[in-house]
Amino acid sequence: MKLIRTIRLDPSDTFVFDNAAEPGEWAVSGAFRFWNEAPAELTGKARAAFRSGFLGVASFGWSTLVQIVEATESDRAQVVEALVRQLVKFCGAPDLDAARAAAAEEVEFAGSLCEHPVDTLIAVHRSCDGSEIREAFRTLTPRSGPKPLRAFSFLEVEGEDDAPAETVDLIGMVGERK
């Protein structure tokens, strides 16, 4: 079984997002965090999280990239239970059973992204089409098989054609942090 963990290749997540996930956290897509938001009205760091963030389960913080890793059934169960606690604490889940069902579904979806080899990185681009949130995923794989990942050591990109062009004002985001 494979699941996804957050990864940080550089410190940019710490100023792009209000709450950056710690490297190595189990992760899910996190689109559900925007269920009661108007994506078109999001600005700054909230907009960055909507457009390109994976949700770290432990911190409920955001990560630009996740890495496919091997996982056990015990790992999966722990991720579900950790997400249950977060759904109750931060999202107002009506009860543990409802939170557990939602968490299991989120973790299953995260697992469905793992059809690629271990160590593949995944990026997300979210957009809003009317009242529907759409997610497009891109994969980045090491040039010559699995090895320690470093920034700018990737060659193959899948799914790039589907993602719309976008610019990010990093200097403006740094100003928001102050």
DAZINOR-V825963 format. One record per residue. N is the residue number from 1. OMEGA is omega in degrees with one decimal (NA if undefined). NEAR is the number of other ideal C-beta (glycine too) atoms within 10 Angstrom. Layout:
# DAZINOR-V825963
{{N & OMEGA & NEAR} {N & OMEGA & NEAR}}
This chain:
# DAZINOR-V825963
{{1 & 178.0 & 10} {2 & 175.3 & 16} {3 & -178.4 & 22} {4 & 176.0 & 27} {5 & 176.2 & 23} {6 & 176.2 & 27} {7 & 179.4 & 22} {8 & -179.7 & 17} {9 & 177.0 & 18} {10 & -175.2 & 9} {11 & -172.3 & 9} {12 & -180.0 & 15} {13 & -177.3 & 25} {14 & 173.8 & 12} {15 & 176.1 & 16} {16 & -176.9 & 23} {17 & 174.7 & 21} {18 & -179.3 & 14} {19 & 179.8 & 15} {20 & 175.3 & 23} {21 & 174.7 & 28} {22 & 176.7 & 13} {23 & 175.9 & 15} {24 & 176.9 & 15} {25 & 169.1 & 22} {26 & -173.7 & 25} {27 & 171.6 & 30} {28 & 179.3 & 27} {29 & 177.3 & 22} {30 & -179.9 & 24} {31 & -179.0 & 19} {32 & 179.6 & 17} {33 & -176.7 & 19} {34 & -175.2 & 17} {35 & -178.5 & 8} {36 & 178.8 & 8} {37 & 170.9 & 13} {38 & -174.3 & 9} {39 & -179.2 & 17} {40 & -178.5 & 9} {41 & 178.7 & 8} {42 & 178.1 & 16} {43 & 172.7 & 9} {44 & -174.5 & 15} {45 & 176.8 & 19} {46 & 177.6 & 19} {47 & 178.0 & 15} {48 & 178.5 & 23} {49 & 178.6 & 25} {50 & -173.7 & 21} {51 & -169.6 & 16} {52 & -175.9 & 21} {53 & 165.6 & 30} {54 & -176.1 & 28} {55 & 173.2 & 27} {56 & -174.2 & 26} {57 & -175.5 & 27} {58 & -175.4 & 17} {59 & -171.2 & 15} {60 & 177.0 & 20} {61 & -171.6 & 23} {62 & 177.2 & 26} {63 & 179.3 & 31} {64 & -176.5 & 23} {65 & 169.9 & 23} {66 & -178.4 & 29} {67 & 175.9 & 21} {68 & -179.6 & 23} {69 & 173.1 & 17} {70 & 178.9 & 11} {71 & 176.9 & 20} {72 & 175.1 & 10} {73 & 176.5 & 8} {74 & 175.4 & 8} {75 & -179.3 & 16} {76 & -179.7 & 18} {77 & 178.5 & 12} {78 & 178.0 & 15} {79 & 179.3 & 26} {80 & -177.4 & 22} {81 & 176.7 & 16} {82 & 179.1 & 17} {83 & 175.0 & 26} {84 & -179.3 & 21} {85 & -179.8 & 16} {86 & 179.3 & 21} {87 & 177.4 & 22} {88 & -175.2 & 17} {89 & -171.0 & 11} {90 & -171.9 & 10} {91 & 176.6 & 15} {92 & 177.4 & 9} {93 & -174.6 & 19} {94 & 178.0 & 9} {95 & -176.9 & 8} {96 & -180.0 & 14} {97 & 178.2 & 10} {98 & 179.1 & 13} {99 & -179.1 & 22} {100 & 178.7 & 17} {101 & 179.4 & 14} {102 & -179.8 & 17} {103 & 179.3 & 25} {104 & 178.7 & 17} {105 & 178.6 & 14} {106 & -179.4 & 22} {107 & 176.2 & 25} {108 & 178.2 & 12} {109 & 177.9 & 14} {110 & 177.9 & 28} {111 & -179.8 & 18} {112 & 177.5 & 9} {113 & -170.6 & 22} {114 & 178.2 & 19} {115 & 179.6 & 10} {116 & -179.0 & 16} {117 & 173.1 & 13} {118 & -179.0 & 11} {119 & 174.0 & 18} {120 & 176.0 & 24} {121 & 179.4 & 21} {122 & 173.4 & 23} {123 & -179.8 & 19} {124 & 169.2 & 22} {125 & 179.3 & 17} {126 & 173.2 & 18} {127 & -179.9 & 16} {128 & 178.4 & 16} {129 & -173.6 & 8} {130 & 179.2 & 6} {131 & -176.5 & 7} {132 & 175.8 & 7} {133 & 178.0 & 17} {134 & 178.2 & 12} {135 & 173.4 & 13} {136 & -176.4 & 15} {137 & 176.0 & 17} {138 & 176.8 & 17} {139 & 176.4 & 19} {140 & -178.0 & 22} {141 & 178.0 & 19} {142 & -177.9 & 18} {143 & -175.1 & 9} {144 & 176.3 & 8} {145 & -177.9 & 8} {146 & 175.8 & 11} {147 & 177.6 & 10} {148 & -175.4 & 7} {149 & 176.7 & 17} {150 & 177.2 & 9} {151 & 175.5 & 9} {152 & 178.0 & 6} {153 & -175.8 & 13} {154 & -176.8 & 16} {155 & -172.2 & 9} {156 & 178.2 & 10} {157 & 176.5 & 14} {158 & 175.3 & 14} {159 & -177.2 & 15} {160 & -177.1 & 12} {161 & -176.7 & 8} {162 & -174.7 & 11} {163 & 178.0 & 16} {164 & 177.7 & 7} {165 & -176.8 & 4} {166 & 174.9 & 9} {167 & 179.4 & 5} {168 & 178.5 & 13} {169 & -177.7 & 11} {170 & 179.8 & 12} {171 & 177.2 & 7} {172 & 179.5 & 10} {173 & 177.5 & 17} {174 & 177.7 & 11} {175 & 178.2 & 11} {176 & -176.0 & 15} {177 & -175.7 & 12} {178 & NA & 4}}
